Amino acid sequence: MITSATLKAVPFGGLVNEDVMQKIWDISNIPLPVQDMIGSGSHKNEFAEWTTDELAAPDIANAHVDGAPVSTDNTKSGERVGNHTQQSVKRVKVSKRAQSSDVIGQSNALAYQLTERQKELKRDIDAIMLLNQGSLADDGTDAGLSAGLEAWLKTHVSYGANGVAGGFNLSTGLVVARSLGTKRALSETVIRNICQDIYQAGGNPSKAMGRPAVIRKLSEYLFTSTAKVATLMSDQGKSREAAAALGAVNVFVTDFGVTLELTPNRLQTTTATATSTLFIIDPPKLMRSDMNGIAVEPLAKEGTADSRLMSTDWLLKVLSEKAHGLIGDIDEALAVVA
């Protein structure tokens, strides 16, 4: 008697045809949290600059005698800041035979590799944009670096003990990375304080972005009796026939009209072991800027293999540093406190 087992056992490799779904399932094909929410632009030089400005505080003693000369001069200029361009690359190399082969889930091996590696290139940039990375000019030896958001922010920040802000240095024209502090629990009071400071300065943040562990801890805390929030409802003031069992909070409304969408970021990295940062972001005040987009160029052939180089020259523009906030040195293992 011939059974399935005997068919499989026939040398060489058996007689049963393979039954393989012609599709590749990629668990890592996820959105780009930072680039999907901020603007995009372009620049022409390795060092790109922009200016920032802000209105003076209200002068409650602003009264003038009619006809009298005006001796004051209220003219002022803003600050000129900038960032260096970072070049990020990916290379693929596929033989002619591989391109002609019938491959599972791929019509062409080279085209597939180009598509997937471009996704990786964009993911690299998304993660780098949030790093505590200072800026650096490309000098032919060291690669140029675009400063990350954690290094840029210096005004509305909260760190653990001994943490020191970085920021743009007007003397050197470089953004300096911050010094890390001692890790501590995330605090609701600190979040409210940062939001108040941003609001008072004129910012309108709408995103609280952090690593999934931090967003989960914050969501869990908001269900406790310690949290200073009203009864949790997904559709306050509306009648409904059926209620959903909610196990998470995705929006946090502050006292200042600031509504923060809790945004988990799977691409955000830690700053130290089990330690990370919560960003309070005003998306329109951030921009990814490119010199040439993502370019795909053929390289010299090596034998029968085709090579392609993907490259992009980009930088992060923090259009208004005071529009954002940062809570650093968060211990991801600790519960959020009041």
C-alpha positions as CSV (number, residue, x, y, z in Angstrom):
1,M,0.0,0.0,0.0
2,I,1.2,3.5,-0.9
3,T,0.6,6.1,1.8
4,S,1.5,9.7,2.1
5,A,4.4,8.7,4.2
6,T,5.8,6.4,1.6
7,L,5.5,9.1,-1.1
8,K,7.4,11.5,1.0
9,A,10.1,8.9,1.7
10,V,10.9,8.2,-2.0
11,P,14.5,9.3,-2.8
12,F,15.5,12.1,-3.6
13,G,13.1,14.4,-1.7
14,G,10.0,12.3,-2.1
15,L,7.2,12.6,-4.7
16,V,4.8,15.0,-2.9
17,N,4.7,18.5,-4.5
18,E,5.3,21.3,-2.1
19,D,2.3,23.4,-1.1
20,V,3.7,26.8,-0.2
21,M,1.6,30.0,-0.2
22,Q,3.0,32.5,-2.7
23,K,3.2,35.3,-0.2
24,I,5.7,36.6,2.3
25,W,4.2,37.6,5.7
26,D,6.3,40.4,7.2
27,I,5.5,41.1,10.9
28,S,7.9,44.1,10.9
29,N,6.1,46.0,8.1
30,I,4.7,48.7,10.5
31,P,4.0,52.5,10.1
32,L,6.6,55.2,10.7
33,P,5.2,57.0,13.8
34,V,7.4,60.1,13.5
35,Q,7.5,60.8,9.7
36,D,3.8,60.0,9.4
37,M,2.8,62.8,11.7
38,I,5.3,65.6,10.8
39,G,5.8,67.8,7.8
40,S,8.3,67.3,5.0
41,G,10.5,69.8,3.1
42,S,13.8,70.2,1.3
43,H,17.2,71.9,1.6
44,K,20.1,72.6,-0.7
45,N,23.2,72.6,1.5
46,E,24.8,70.1,3.9
47,F,24.1,72.6,6.8
48,A,20.5,73.8,6.7
49,E,19.4,76.8,8.8
50,W,16.1,78.4,9.8
51,T,15.1,81.2,12.2
52,T,12.9,81.0,15.2
53,D,11.1,83.9,16.9
54,E,8.6,84.6,19.6
55,L,6.5,87.5,20.8
56,A,7.4,89.4,23.9
57,A,5.3,88.8,27.1
58,P,2.3,91.2,27.4
59,D,3.4,94.6,28.7
60,I,0.7,95.5,31.3
61,A,2.3,98.9,31.8
62,N,1.9,99.8,28.1
63,A,0.5,103.4,28.3
64,H,1.7,106.4,26.4
65,V,1.1,110.1,26.7
66,D,-0.6,111.4,23.5
67,G,1.8,113.4,21.4
68,A,4.9,112.6,23.6
69,P,8.0,111.2,21.8
70,V,8.5,107.4,21.9
71,S,12.0,106.6,23.3
72,T,11.7,102.8,23.4
73,D,12.6,100.5,20.6
74,N,10.8,97.2,20.6
75,T,12.4,95.8,17.5
76,K,14.0,92.4,18.0
77,S,15.2,89.6,15.9
78,G,14.9,85.8,16.4
79,E,17.5,83.2,16.6
80,R,19.2,81.5,13.6
81,V,19.6,77.8,14.2
82,G,20.4,74.8,12.0
83,N,21.2,71.1,11.6
84,H,23.6,69.0,9.7
85,T,22.7,66.5,7.0
86,Q,23.0,62.8,7.6
87,Q,23.4,60.4,4.8
88,S,21.8,57.0,5.3
89,V,22.3,54.1,2.8
90,K,21.4,50.5,2.0
91,R,23.0,48.3,-0.6
92,V,21.5,45.2,-2.3
93,K,23.3,42.6,-4.4
94,V,21.4,39.9,-6.4
95,S,22.7,37.5,-9.0
96,K,21.2,37.2,-12.5
97,R,20.3,33.6,-11.8
98,A,18.4,34.6,-8.6
99,Q,16.5,37.2,-10.5
100,S,15.4,34.6,-13.1
101,S,14.4,32.0,-10.4
102,D,10.9,31.3,-9.4
103,V,11.0,32.5,-5.8
104,I,8.2,32.2,-3.2
105,G,6.2,35.5,-2.9
106,Q,8.5,37.4,-5.3
107,S,8.1,38.2,-9.0
108,N,11.7,39.5,-9.1
109,A,14.3,39.0,-6.3
110,L,16.1,42.3,-7.1
111,A,12.8,44.4,-7.1
112,Y,11.8,42.7,-3.8
113,Q,15.1,43.5,-2.1
114,L,14.9,47.1,-3.2
115,T,11.4,47.5,-1.9
116,E,12.2,45.9,1.5
117,R,15.5,47.7,2.0
118,Q,13.9,51.1,1.3
119,K,11.4,50.3,4.1
120,E,14.3,49.6,6.4
121,L,16.0,52.8,5.4
122,K,12.9,54.8,6.3
123,R,12.6,52.9,9.6
124,D,16.3,53.8,10.4
125,I,15.5,57.5,9.9
126,D,12.4,57.4,12.0
127,A,14.3,55.9,14.9
128,I,17.3,58.3,14.5
129,M,15.0,61.4,14.6
130,L,14.2,60.8,18.3
131,L,17.7,59.9,19.4
132,N,19.8,61.8,21.9
133,Q,22.3,62.4,19.1
134,G,24.1,65.7,18.7
135,S,24.7,67.2,15.2
136,L,28.0,66.8,13.4
137,A,29.4,68.0,10.1
138,D,30.7,65.5,7.6
139,D,34.5,66.2,7.4
140,G,35.4,63.4,5.1
141,T,36.4,61.2,7.9
142,D,33.4,61.2,10.3
143,A,29.9,60.9,8.9
144,G,27.6,63.9,9.2
145,L,24.9,63.5,11.9
146,S,21.5,65.1,12.1
147,A,20.7,66.0,15.7
148,G,17.8,64.0,17.2
149,L,14.8,65.5,19.0
150,E,16.1,64.4,22.4
151,A,19.3,66.4,21.9
152,W,17.4,69.4,20.5
153,L,15.0,70.0,23.4
154,K,16.2,72.1,26.3
155,T,13.4,74.4,27.5
156,H,10.4,72.3,28.6
157,V,12.3,69.3,29.9
158,S,12.4,67.1,33.0
159,Y,15.2,64.7,33.8
160,G,16.3,62.4,36.6
161,A,18.9,63.4,39.1
162,N,22.1,64.8,37.4
163,G,20.5,65.0,34.0
164,V,21.6,68.1,31.9
165,A,19.9,69.5,28.8
166,G,21.7,69.7,25.5
167,G,20.3,71.9,22.7
168,F,21.6,74.2,19.9
169,N,24.8,76.0,20.7
170,L,24.9,79.5,19.1
171,S,28.7,79.6,19.3
172,T,29.5,76.4,17.6
173,G,26.4,76.0,15.4
174,L,26.0,72.4,16.7
175,V,23.3,70.7,18.7
176,V,24.8,69.1,21.8
177,A,23.5,65.8,23.2
178,R,22.1,65.9,26.7
179,S,23.6,64.2,29.7
180,L,21.5,61.3,31.1
181,G,20.2,61.4,34.6
182,T,19.2,58.7,37.2
183,K,16.2,56.7,36.0
184,R,12.9,57.3,37.9
185,A,9.2,56.7,37.6
186,L,7.1,58.7,35.2
187,S,4.9,61.2,37.0
188,E,1.5,62.6,36.1
189,T,2.4,65.9,37.8
190,V,5.5,66.2,35.6
191,I,3.4,65.6,32.4
192,R,0.9,68.3,33.5
193,N,3.8,70.7,34.4
194,I,5.4,70.2,31.0
195,C,2.1,70.7,29.2
196,Q,1.5,73.9,31.1
197,D,4.9,75.3,30.3
198,I,4.4,74.6,26.6
199,Y,0.9,76.1,26.6
200,Q,2.2,79.2,28.4
201,A,4.9,79.6,25.8
202,G,2.3,79.4,23.0
203,G,2.7,75.7,21.9
204,N,-0.1,73.4,21.1
205,P,1.2,69.8,21.5
206,S,-1.1,67.0,20.5
207,K,1.0,63.8,20.8
208,A,2.6,62.1,23.8
209,M,5.0,59.6,22.2
210,G,6.9,56.9,24.0
211,R,7.9,53.3,23.9
212,P,5.1,50.8,24.2
213,A,6.1,49.9,27.8
214,V,5.8,53.6,28.9
215,I,2.5,54.2,27.1
216,R,1.1,51.1,28.8
217,K,2.2,52.2,32.2
218,L,0.6,55.6,31.7
219,S,-2.6,54.1,30.4
220,E,-2.8,51.7,33.4
221,Y,-2.2,54.5,35.8
222,L,-5.1,56.6,34.4
223,F,-7.5,53.8,35.5
224,T,-6.3,54.0,39.2
225,S,-7.9,56.1,41.9
226,T,-4.7,58.1,42.2
227,A,-5.0,59.6,38.8
228,K,-6.5,63.2,38.7
229,V,-8.9,62.5,35.9
230,A,-12.7,62.4,35.6
231,T,-14.7,59.2,34.9
232,L,-13.2,57.5,31.9
233,M,-15.6,57.5,29.0
234,S,-15.0,56.9,25.3
235,D,-18.0,58.9,24.1
236,Q,-18.9,61.3,27.0
237,G,-22.3,62.8,26.7
238,K,-23.7,60.4,24.1
239,S,-26.2,57.7,24.7
240,R,-25.3,54.2,23.5
241,E,-27.0,50.8,23.4
242,A,-24.0,48.7,23.9
243,A,-20.8,49.5,25.9
244,A,-17.4,48.3,25.0
245,A,-15.1,47.0,27.8
246,L,-12.2,49.5,27.6
247,G,-8.8,48.3,28.9
248,A,-6.7,51.3,27.8
249,V,-6.6,55.0,27.5
250,N,-5.5,56.6,24.3
251,V,-6.1,60.3,24.9
252,F,-5.1,62.4,27.9
253,V,-6.8,65.9,28.3
254,T,-4.9,68.4,30.4
255,D,-6.1,71.5,32.2
256,F,-5.0,73.9,29.4
257,G,-6.9,72.7,26.4
258,V,-4.1,70.5,25.5
259,T,-5.3,67.0,24.3
260,L,-2.6,64.5,24.0
261,E,-2.9,61.4,21.9
262,L,-1.0,58.6,23.6
263,T,1.2,57.3,20.8
264,P,3.3,54.1,21.2
265,N,6.4,54.0,19.1
266,R,7.8,50.5,18.4
267,L,10.8,52.0,16.6
268,Q,11.9,54.3,19.5
269,T,15.0,53.1,21.3
270,T,15.9,53.1,24.9
271,T,18.4,55.7,26.3
272,A,19.8,53.1,28.8
273,T,18.8,49.7,30.0
274,A,15.0,49.7,30.5
275,T,15.1,53.5,30.4
276,S,13.5,55.8,27.9
277,T,11.8,59.1,27.1
278,L,8.3,60.4,26.7
279,F,8.0,63.2,24.1
280,I,5.3,65.9,24.2
281,I,5.1,66.9,20.5
282,D,3.5,69.7,18.5
283,P,3.7,67.9,15.0
284,P,3.5,71.0,12.8
285,K,6.6,72.4,14.4
286,L,8.8,69.4,13.2
287,M,9.9,68.6,9.7
288,R,12.0,66.0,7.9
289,S,14.0,67.8,5.2
290,D,15.7,66.1,2.2
291,M,18.3,67.1,-0.3
292,N,17.3,64.6,-2.9
293,G,14.8,62.1,-1.6
294,I,15.8,58.4,-1.7
295,A,18.0,57.8,-4.8
296,V,18.5,54.3,-6.2
297,E,21.7,54.0,-8.3
298,P,23.3,51.0,-10.1
299,L,26.8,50.0,-8.9
300,A,29.5,48.3,-10.9
301,K,28.7,44.7,-11.7
302,E,30.5,42.0,-9.7
303,G,30.5,38.8,-11.9
304,T,26.9,38.0,-12.7
305,A,25.4,40.0,-9.8
306,D,23.6,43.3,-10.0
307,S,24.2,45.8,-7.2
308,R,22.1,48.8,-6.3
309,L,22.8,51.6,-3.8
310,M,20.0,53.4,-2.0
311,S,20.9,56.6,-0.3
312,T,19.2,59.7,1.1
313,D,20.5,63.0,2.6
314,W,18.2,64.1,5.3
315,L,17.9,66.1,8.5
316,L,15.4,66.9,11.2
317,K,14.2,70.5,11.5
318,V,12.9,71.5,15.0
319,L,11.1,74.6,13.8
320,S,10.3,75.8,17.3
321,E,12.1,74.1,20.2
322,K,9.8,75.6,22.8
323,A,6.7,74.0,21.1
324,H,7.7,70.5,22.4
325,G,8.5,68.9,25.7
326,L,10.5,65.9,27.0
327,I,10.4,63.8,30.1
328,G,13.6,61.7,30.2
329,D,15.2,59.0,32.3
330,I,11.9,57.0,32.7
331,D,12.3,53.6,34.4
332,E,10.1,51.4,32.2
333,A,9.7,48.9,35.0
334,L,8.1,51.3,37.5
335,A,4.4,52.2,37.7
336,V,3.5,55.8,37.0
337,V,3.1,57.9,40.1
338,A,1.0,61.0,40.9
